[in-house]
Amino acid sequence: MAELKTKQNDLSVDAYVEAISDETRRQDCRELIKLMSSVTKCEPKMWGTGIVGFGSYHYKYASGHEGDSCLTGFASRKGDISIYLMCGLAGQEALLAKLRKHKMAKACLYVRRLSDIDLSVLAQLIAQSVAEMKRRYP
């Protein structure tokens, strides 16, 4: 079985953020680190070369495939910031309706910039997702 490329490592979160060329995006990523650290009570760690993750869990599928992933995290991508959340949770649609400008797909919430969204709602979405991840993967 192929080895996973996206795993926790010792790369520098600060170096990752500092390498982001757009100052507004850099500030948004710093703010996300503060928010996610506060909500998860976990230190930020790099997962692969492009994901800042918080906490971790171990999964194992019926197929036998298993691995580790972050409970939540984000990545600064070309157009948007991808925020990794569990989707389809009870009450999540109501929170997303209050979030303001975003896109959602599978396990990713996409935002252009943090000023487009309600950060208190984002904190609730992150807390809800992390709680469910911990429940499913104790």
Secondary structure, DSSP 4 states (H G I P E B T S, - for coil): -PPPSS-EE---HHHHHHT-S-HHHHHHHHHHHHHHHHHH---EEEETTTEEEES-EEEE-TTS-EEEE-SEEEEE-SSSEEEE---S-TTHHHHHHHHBS-EEETTEEEES-GGGB-HHHHHHHHHHHHHHHHHH--
